[in-house]
Amino acid sequence: MTDSGPKFKTFKLLKLILSGVLVTVSLLFAIASIRTLSLDVNVGLQLARWEKTNNISLVVSQQQREELLDNFKEAIRIPTVSFSKDESNTTALREFDRFLRKAFPTVFSSDLVRHELVANYSHLFWVRGSQPDLVPYLLLAHIDVVPASESDGWDAPPFSAEEIDGFIYGRGTIDDKGSLVGILQALEYLLMKGYAPRRGFYISLGHDEEVSGTKGAMNIVRVLKQRGVRLLFVLDEGLAVLDGVISGLEGPAALIGLSEKGWATVKLSVFMAPGHSSMPPSETSIGILAAAVKRLEDNPMPRLFGHGPEKGTFEHLAHKFGLPMKFIMSNLWLFAPLLGRVLERKPETNAFVRTTTAVTMFNAGVKVNIMPSLAEAYVNLRIHSAQSLQEVLDLVQSTVGDQRVKVELIDGFDPLPVSSMDDKSFGFQIIKKTVLEMFPTVTVAPGICIGNTDSRHFKDLTDDIYRFAPVWFKPGDAQRFHGINERISKKNYEELLVFYFSLIQNCDILKLPEPHSTIHEL
């Protein structure tokens, strides 16, 4: 006789396990398929019934159109460059002050507007609302720009505001004088038309954003704190409308930044006794430091895709992709690790997956025949929303793993809090509504800024900070940001103006609709 009993039982057990696996896989596939077909997180707002408004339409004559473009060009021609935290073009900043007063006379003379200089060169405006019980908001922009030289290869001089094929070229056209002049031009036209807001608001124009905003924005925040100001939301520069930039996405996408990555600058240093190069030791300060740097580059920070605002970005855009990306992006609860591995392959998308590590400076040695006593390197880290500054420092220390290498924090801060974006989020929904009124075919999605803005200084004054301007980016345009041939089309600048003109009026809305027509009282 053969011993068939145990074999039969084993076969039956394997069959049950296989059946269970198949049922589980089938169930997961069914859930994922249903979610793929039904997920469109943008539907609620687009179908909602908003409070009726009597917004003023912006109609300008040809002469006014020429004047508003001339104002913008004049702003670009003023080289308000920040070179470092201690060096700015103060002559240009004073000239910019005179320009603002000349270009926007109604803003500076209106009884509804209070203006003050802060820290000599920054500007703070308060526009009084007719209903003081409504919580005010703040529009933020900055005056200064990064350096630029015609010798870098610009198609037009960087401070010429020259027109080429319908585009205005110049440093600051995107970052950030388009928003700055657009905001004030919008307010100028509204006041000229007799508009008086229900909800009061502030306009903050810092003069040193490009070098951390420690003199401009930080002093404006100090002034507002002293006055006990609390803000409903803050809107600053940051993300934009991406058209053809995201491979596979159907149509353009407007990304509204909910947060910013944190920042850390870390110095690594090694000290050893100096000596002559004819009698080198077995290990040198350069070699020890180079090995530590190599360990940092070979061991990137952990993959955190799906644990920050980037998850919402992909879920909001999922319905605009074809298969299989639509299936994957609609089900990040299942596929986030897979998508994270795909995104980390390219530097531009790896930034959304983890805290990035960049060794930016390496210094050692004074003479070719002397062993250097000191070798030092600087590492710049942009911290993912799911990590803290201290966690990152601990990981750097453990990865370096050598007591001879001193790890020192030079500067840094935690990632910014993630702002709200639900149906009761006034700022997000008003920005989204304004975008969709102007660009009905655009998909609006939350995002995260991998760079930093002045808005981070305002985090104690509000729960919600948003980073967006309706600047249109096509493939290759992102490289113009802080690069050569920064430019904006005349049409797009006019769209910036219309956006702020409409946004200011939309902020007078008192009630936000919910997706199923329930009204939420603010």
Helices and strands as residue ranges (DSSP letters): H 4-38, H 43-47, H 62-77, E 82-84, E 87-88, H 90-103, H 105-109, E 113-118, E 122-127, E 137-142, G 150-152, E 163-164, E 167-169, H 177-192, E 201-206, G 209-211, H 217-226, E 234-242, E 253-260, E 262-271, E 275-276, H 285-298, H 310-317, G 318-320, H 325-329, H 332-343, H 347-350, E 356-364, E 370-371, E 374-383, H 389-400, E 406-413, H 426-438, E 443-449, G 454-458, E 465-473, G 477-480, E 487-489, H 490-506, E 511-513, E 519-521
